Amino acid sequence: MKKIASFLAMTLICVSGLFAQNATITATLDSQQILIGDQVNLDLSATLNDGVTVAWPVFKDTITGQLEIIQSSIPDTVKKETGETVIHQRLVLTTFDTGFVIVPPIHFVFNQDSTQMLSTEAQMLFVSDIPVEMEADIKDIKERLDVPYNWKKLLTWAAIILAVLALIIGGILYWMKHRKKEEVPVARPKPKRPAHEIALEKLEALRQKKLWQSDQTKEYYIELSDIIREYAEFRFGVIALEMTTEETVAALRLRGVSEQHVGSLKQMLQMADLAKFAKYKPVSNENEQCFDIAVQFVNNTLVMPLDEPKEEEKEQ
């Protein structure tokens, strides 16, 4: 058995020796002596011939129980012009033990073959304690050191803060003064003639134009919608020409127009929106039905001059 073990050991040494011609590794400490708790760099390097791969050792928080890893760099790979590949990694180590601390050999396995393994040499690191003068006199704790005020620095910072505040306040005042105020639409003065007379006349004029019959459907609905929206403004005080269909319908409801009239008017205005903005082209029956709805809305909501409340009654 001893002969067989000796033969295998010699074989492994021979293989490693042969493989060492294709790769070299080093582990170098940048100092051989440090104070307790101080830091030391351990540089690992491997130089590989072309075609050789290495399983780089993975480190956690320690190398041994005495050596802690504070920081480890990512292995950096450089390809030389000669075809060799150089890999380098730096470990920052520290220890809190004194005396000689051993940096153990670090093993590298090549080509995913455990028989092709190289190890770095073990190294000695001497860690010394902080020298203490045992025979020196015990000294009192030093009193608190007062730091004098730097008035120049304080005034500079105060001036900067005041300047920033002044800029912010000035910006706010400038924005408040020059901001674009939202224009609130104002209703036009009511015409002297009753609103329904004007609306019915315009509707009749629209009918005479025969716009949708001459393939001017969009123009027909633009004019039809404007007539009704203008009537809503003069009759109910709803600035419908500046409102959407939904806003117009909601405003008419608030002014007491019955749901029966508002519902049919909403259908007509929605049809007009489709024709104006969605390139929808209603058929003949829809055009006539929308016209009738407009006329009926005016006739059903008109107020004769005698029915209108006088200014004195409004004030009461």
Salt bridges, closest charged atoms under 4 A:
ASP43 OD1 - HIS88 NE2 3.08
ASP43 OD1 - ARG90 NE 2.76
ASP50 OD1 - LYS79 NZ 3.59
ASP146 OD1 - ARG144 NE 3.67
GLU197 OE1 - ARG193 NH2 3.74
GLU201 OE2 - ARG193 NH2 2.45
GLU204 OE2 - ARG207 NH2 2.55
ASP215 OD1 - LYS281 NZ 2.43
GLU223 OE2 - LYS209 NZ 2.87
GLU230 OE2 - ARG188 NH2 3.70
GLU230 OE1 - LYS202 NZ 2.83
GLU233 OE2 - ARG188 NE 3.30
GLU246 OE2 - LYS266 NZ 3.74
GLU259 OE2 - ARG253 NH2 2.84
GLU311 OE2 - LYS314 NZ 3.89
